[in-house]
Amino acid sequence: ECWVEIDGKRHTAFALPRGGTLPEGGARLEVVDAGRGTPEELERLASKIEGRAVVVTHEFMFGADHVHRMKKVERAEQLGAAAFIIANPDPNTGRVSGGVGGTLAGFGISHTTRQALCQASESGSKAHFQLRSEQSEHHTKTIDWSMSGSDPAYTGQEIIVCAHLDGHESSENAMDNASGLAVAMAVALELSDRQSIPCTVRILVFSAEEFGLCASEVYVAGLSQPKRDAIRAVFNLDCVAGSAKFGAMISKFPILATIVEAAAKTQGADVQVFEPLLKNSDHYNFAIIGVPAMRLIAGFGDENSRLRNVLTEADTREMVLEDEMLAALGLTLGMVDAAI
């Protein structure tokens, strides 16, 4: 149960995954609009946040200056907020979603609902927030396919191509991450049709990525040190459609930049290399233990791409073009070849 009532009108909202819950009957709270919700904006409002609901802006996630919602909710909680609300800046694509952590009840709302909350804030009136949730334990399996290499020089070594199959209730999750899953499956199909491949290639399909990279964390934790050392590279496919331009988040591994550049040249692909390691998809759990791991995404740095609709109600199959999927497939196969 998740809604916001403002001046007698009830607005629907998405409960942000891994957030907290409110007491029976909800809570009537004053609202603080923190703009984009950067650390600087939250600090300026620090004296006004305690005991209030904090509203921040959902951002285009694939830019160098992006501030992740996890940082926003963490700081809001530290400052004593009573609820956390993330709002869609686009008036045409409905409510937003996105995983959070901590104990604050998290609401994903539309642009229209934010406007109503801002009016309530300006008038000094309270809004009624309701979010009731329950937590229970569930189990999921990681799909694990491997194709053995034929060259003795690569015995025991492997290349990993991975994607995640879970999404949010906000949409069909076509870009995030049906696109990555489909390309990972196509990579498996293409490689299985080859007479031989020099190095073993493992295809991993994780779940629970949107809930904190849980499945990949468990998978990596279960690898022995020799198994970790045997991984030549990890190519994580997450949001690989929605634009003809790609980004390679190489997690500070120079070898991955070399691999990406070689594949991009072979495929004639437009790829921007982004060096910093970010905890925004399953490659992270490999990278933090020293395995060269990267995320391939579409639309990096292009706020006008269809990737702006990720985590909104507009992330539907109409956002995904076949040519973009084929380009992602070609680029991924090129990276696999370049990693050998």
C-alpha positions as CSV (number, residue, x, y, z in Angstrom):
1,E,0.0,0.0,0.0
2,C,1.6,3.2,-1.1
3,W,0.1,6.7,-1.7
4,V,0.4,10.3,-0.9
5,E,-2.7,12.5,-0.1
6,I,-2.3,16.2,-0.6
7,D,-5.2,18.7,0.1
8,G,-7.7,15.8,0.1
9,K,-6.5,14.4,-3.2
10,R,-4.8,11.0,-3.3
11,H,-1.9,10.4,-5.6
12,T,-0.5,6.9,-6.4
13,A,3.2,6.2,-5.8
14,F,5.7,3.3,-6.1
15,A,7.2,1.9,-2.9
16,L,10.9,2.1,-3.5
17,P,12.5,-1.4,-3.0
18,R,14.4,-2.0,0.2
19,G,13.0,1.1,1.8
20,G,11.3,1.2,5.2
21,T,7.7,1.3,6.2
22,L,5.4,3.8,8.0
23,P,3.4,3.2,11.2
24,E,-0.2,2.0,10.9
25,G,-2.3,4.9,9.5
26,G,0.7,6.5,7.8
27,A,2.2,9.8,8.7
28,R,1.2,13.5,8.2
29,L,4.4,15.4,7.4
30,E,5.6,18.7,6.3
31,V,7.5,18.6,3.0
32,V,11.0,19.9,2.2
33,D,11.8,20.2,-1.5
34,A,15.6,19.6,-1.8
35,G,15.8,20.2,-5.6
36,R,18.1,17.8,-7.2
37,G,19.1,16.4,-3.9
38,T,22.8,16.8,-4.2
39,P,24.9,16.6,-1.0
40,E,25.3,20.4,-1.1
41,E,21.6,21.0,-1.4
42,L,20.8,18.7,1.4
43,E,23.4,20.3,3.6
44,R,21.9,23.8,3.0
45,L,18.6,22.5,4.2
46,A,19.9,20.5,7.1
47,S,18.1,22.5,9.7
48,K,14.7,22.0,8.0
49,I,14.9,18.3,7.2
50,E,14.5,16.6,10.6
51,G,11.0,15.1,11.0
52,R,9.9,16.1,7.5
53,A,9.5,14.4,4.1
54,V,12.3,15.2,1.7
55,V,11.6,15.4,-2.0
56,V,14.5,15.0,-4.5
57,T,14.7,14.7,-8.3
58,H,15.2,11.5,-10.3
59,E,18.2,12.0,-12.5
60,F,19.4,10.7,-15.8
61,M,21.6,7.9,-14.6
62,F,24.2,7.6,-17.3
63,G,26.1,10.8,-17.0
64,A,29.4,11.6,-15.3
65,D,27.8,14.1,-12.9
66,H,25.0,11.8,-11.9
67,V,24.3,11.6,-8.1
68,H,22.9,8.2,-7.2
69,R,19.6,8.1,-5.3
70,M,21.3,5.9,-2.6
71,K,23.6,8.8,-1.7
72,K,20.6,11.1,-1.5
73,V,18.5,8.8,0.8
74,E,21.5,8.0,3.0
75,R,22.2,11.7,3.7
76,A,18.5,12.5,4.1
77,E,18.3,9.7,6.7
78,Q,21.4,11.0,8.5
79,L,19.7,14.4,8.7
80,G,16.7,13.0,10.4
81,A,14.2,12.9,7.5
82,A,10.9,11.1,8.2
83,A,10.3,10.0,4.6
84,F,12.2,10.1,1.2
85,I,10.5,10.9,-2.0
86,I,12.0,10.8,-5.5
87,A,10.2,12.6,-8.3
88,N,10.2,12.3,-12.0
89,P,11.3,15.6,-13.7
90,D,9.5,14.6,-16.9
91,P,5.8,15.4,-16.9
92,N,5.1,12.7,-19.6
93,T,6.5,9.5,-18.2
94,G,4.6,9.0,-14.9
95,R,6.0,7.7,-11.6
96,V,9.6,6.5,-11.0
97,S,11.1,3.7,-9.1
98,G,14.6,2.7,-8.0
99,G,16.1,0.7,-5.1
100,V,17.1,2.5,-1.8
101,G,18.4,1.3,1.5
102,G,18.1,2.2,5.1
103,T,15.0,2.6,7.2
104,L,13.2,5.5,5.5
105,A,10.0,4.8,3.7
106,G,10.7,5.6,0.0
107,F,8.2,6.9,-2.5
108,G,8.5,7.2,-6.3
109,I,6.2,9.8,-7.6
110,S,5.3,11.7,-10.8
111,H,6.1,15.2,-11.8
112,T,2.5,16.2,-11.2
113,T,2.6,14.8,-7.6
114,R,5.8,16.7,-6.9
115,Q,4.1,20.0,-8.0
116,A,1.3,19.3,-5.6
117,L,3.8,18.6,-2.8
118,C,5.7,21.8,-3.6
119,Q,2.5,23.8,-3.3
120,A,1.8,22.1,0.1
121,S,5.3,23.0,1.2
122,E,4.9,26.6,0.2
123,S,1.6,26.9,2.1
124,G,3.0,25.2,5.2
125,S,0.4,22.4,5.0
126,K,1.1,18.8,5.6
127,A,0.7,15.8,3.3
128,H,-0.5,12.4,4.3
129,F,2.0,9.6,3.4
130,Q,1.1,6.0,3.5
131,L,3.5,3.1,2.8
132,R,2.9,-0.3,4.4
133,S,5.2,-3.1,3.4
134,E,6.3,-6.5,4.6
135,Q,9.7,-8.2,4.2
136,S,10.2,-12.0,3.7
137,E,13.0,-14.2,2.6
138,H,13.1,-15.5,-1.0
139,H,15.5,-17.6,-3.0
140,T,16.6,-17.3,-6.6
141,K,19.0,-19.1,-8.8
142,T,21.8,-17.7,-11.0
143,I,21.6,-19.1,-14.5
144,D,25.1,-20.4,-15.4
145,W,26.0,-21.5,-18.9
146,S,29.5,-22.2,-20.1
147,M,31.1,-23.0,-23.4
148,S,34.5,-24.7,-23.1
149,G,37.6,-23.2,-24.8
150,S,39.6,-25.3,-27.1
151,D,43.1,-23.7,-26.9
152,P,45.4,-25.3,-24.3
153,A,47.0,-22.0,-23.8
154,Y,43.8,-20.8,-22.0
155,T,43.1,-23.9,-20.0
156,G,41.3,-23.0,-16.8
157,Q,40.7,-19.4,-17.8
158,E,37.4,-17.9,-18.7
159,I,35.6,-14.8,-19.9
160,I,32.3,-13.9,-18.3
161,V,29.3,-12.2,-20.0
162,C,26.6,-11.4,-17.6
163,A,23.2,-9.6,-17.3
164,H,20.3,-9.3,-14.8
165,L,16.7,-10.4,-15.4
166,D,14.9,-8.5,-12.6
167,G,13.3,-5.1,-12.9
168,H,10.9,-2.7,-11.2
169,E,7.1,-2.6,-11.0
170,S,7.1,0.7,-12.8
171,S,7.2,-0.7,-16.4
172,E,8.1,-3.6,-18.7
173,N,11.8,-2.9,-17.9
174,A,12.6,-3.3,-21.6
175,M,15.9,-1.3,-21.5
176,D,16.7,-2.2,-17.9
177,N,17.4,-4.9,-18.3
178,A,15.5,-7.1,-20.9
179,S,17.9,-5.6,-23.4
180,G,21.0,-6.8,-21.6
181,L,19.5,-10.2,-21.0
182,A,18.5,-10.6,-24.6
183,V,22.0,-9.7,-25.8
184,A,23.6,-12.0,-23.3
185,M,21.5,-14.9,-24.7
186,A,22.3,-13.9,-28.2
187,V,26.0,-14.0,-27.4
188,A,25.6,-17.5,-26.1
189,L,23.8,-18.5,-29.3
190,E,26.4,-16.9,-31.5
191,L,29.4,-18.5,-29.7
192,S,27.7,-22.0,-29.6
193,D,27.4,-21.8,-33.4
194,R,31.2,-21.4,-33.8
195,Q,33.3,-24.4,-34.5
196,S,35.5,-23.6,-31.5
197,I,36.4,-20.8,-29.2
198,P,39.9,-20.5,-27.7
199,C,38.9,-19.6,-24.2
200,T,36.0,-20.7,-22.1
201,V,33.1,-18.2,-22.0
202,R,30.6,-18.3,-19.2
203,I,27.2,-16.7,-19.4
204,L,25.7,-15.6,-16.1
205,V,22.2,-14.3,-15.6
206,F,21.7,-12.8,-12.2
207,S,18.6,-11.8,-10.3
208,A,18.1,-9.4,-7.4
209,E,20.3,-6.8,-9.1
210,E,17.8,-4.0,-8.5
211,F,17.6,-5.0,-4.8
212,G,21.3,-4.3,-4.1
213,L,23.4,-6.5,-6.5
214,C,22.5,-9.4,-4.2
215,A,22.9,-12.4,-6.5
216,S,26.2,-11.4,-8.0
217,E,27.5,-10.6,-4.5
218,V,26.7,-14.2,-3.5
219,Y,28.2,-15.6,-6.7
220,V,31.5,-13.8,-6.3
221,A,31.7,-14.6,-2.6
222,G,31.5,-18.3,-3.5
223,L,34.4,-18.2,-5.9
224,S,37.7,-19.6,-4.7
225,Q,40.9,-17.5,-5.2
226,P,42.1,-19.7,-8.1
227,K,38.6,-19.3,-9.7
228,R,38.8,-15.5,-9.3
229,D,42.3,-15.4,-10.7
230,A,41.2,-17.4,-13.8
231,I,38.7,-14.8,-14.9
232,R,40.2,-12.7,-17.8
233,A,37.4,-10.2,-18.0
234,V,33.8,-9.6,-17.0
235,F,31.4,-7.9,-19.5
236,N,28.2,-6.9,-17.7
237,L,25.4,-5.9,-20.1
238,D,23.0,-3.6,-18.4
239,C,20.7,-1.2,-20.4
240,V,22.4,-1.8,-23.8
241,A,19.5,-0.4,-26.0
242,G,17.9,3.0,-26.2
243,S,20.7,4.8,-28.1
244,A,23.2,4.2,-30.9
245,K,26.0,5.4,-28.6
246,F,27.5,3.3,-25.9
247,G,29.5,3.8,-22.7
248,A,32.0,1.4,-21.2
249,M,32.4,1.8,-17.5
250,I,35.8,0.1,-17.1
251,S,36.2,0.3,-13.3
252,K,39.7,1.7,-13.4
253,F,41.1,-1.4,-15.3
254,P,43.3,-0.1,-18.2
255,I,43.2,-3.5,-19.9
256,L,39.5,-3.1,-20.4
257,A,40.0,0.2,-22.2
258,T,42.3,-1.5,-24.6
259,I,39.7,-4.3,-25.2
260,V,36.8,-1.9,-25.7
261,E,38.8,0.3,-28.1
262,A,39.8,-2.7,-30.2
263,A,36.2,-4.0,-30.3
264,A,34.8,-0.5,-31.1
265,K,37.2,-0.1,-34.0
266,T,36.4,-3.5,-35.4
267,Q,32.7,-3.0,-35.1
268,G,32.6,0.7,-36.1
269,A,30.8,1.5,-32.8
270,D,30.6,4.8,-31.0
271,V,31.9,4.0,-27.4
272,Q,32.8,6.4,-24.7
273,V,35.1,5.0,-22.0
274,F,34.3,6.0,-18.4
275,E,37.0,5.1,-15.9
276,P,35.7,5.3,-12.3
277,L,34.3,2.3,-10.5
278,L,30.6,2.8,-9.6
279,K,28.3,0.5,-7.6
280,N,25.5,0.6,-10.1
281,S,25.4,-2.9,-11.5
282,D,26.7,-6.5,-11.2
283,H,30.2,-5.8,-12.5
284,Y,30.9,-4.0,-9.2
285,N,31.1,-7.2,-7.1
286,F,33.8,-8.6,-9.5
287,A,35.7,-5.3,-9.7
288,I,36.1,-4.8,-6.0
289,I,38.0,-8.1,-5.7
290,G,40.4,-7.2,-8.5
291,V,38.8,-9.0,-11.4
292,P,38.7,-6.8,-14.6
293,A,35.0,-6.1,-14.8
294,M,33.0,-3.4,-16.7
295,R,29.5,-2.4,-17.6
296,L,28.4,-1.8,-21.1
297,I,25.5,0.6,-21.4
298,A,23.8,2.6,-24.1
299,G,23.2,6.3,-24.1
300,F,26.1,7.2,-21.8
301,G,26.3,11.0,-21.5
302,D,23.3,11.6,-23.8
303,E,20.4,12.9,-21.8
304,N,18.3,13.1,-25.0
305,S,18.5,9.3,-25.5
306,R,15.6,7.0,-24.7
307,L,17.7,5.9,-21.7
308,R,16.2,8.9,-19.8
309,N,13.1,6.7,-19.5
310,V,14.8,4.0,-17.4
311,L,13.1,3.5,-14.0
312,T,10.0,5.3,-15.3
313,E,6.7,4.0,-16.6
314,A,7.9,4.6,-20.1
315,D,10.6,1.9,-20.1
316,T,8.6,-0.3,-22.5
317,R,9.5,-2.4,-25.5
318,E,8.8,0.5,-27.9
319,M,12.0,2.1,-26.5
320,V,14.2,-0.8,-27.9
321,L,15.2,-0.9,-31.5
322,E,16.5,-4.0,-33.2
323,D,19.5,-2.2,-34.8
324,E,20.7,-1.1,-31.4
325,M,20.4,-4.6,-30.0
326,L,22.4,-5.9,-33.0
327,A,25.0,-3.2,-32.4
328,A,25.3,-4.2,-28.7
329,L,25.7,-7.9,-29.8
330,G,28.4,-7.1,-32.3
331,L,30.3,-5.0,-29.7
332,T,30.1,-7.6,-27.0
333,L,31.3,-10.4,-29.3
334,G,34.1,-8.0,-30.4
335,M,35.1,-7.5,-26.7
336,V,35.0,-11.3,-26.1
337,D,37.4,-11.8,-29.0
338,A,39.6,-8.9,-28.0
339,A,39.9,-10.3,-24.4
340,I,41.5,-13.6,-25.7
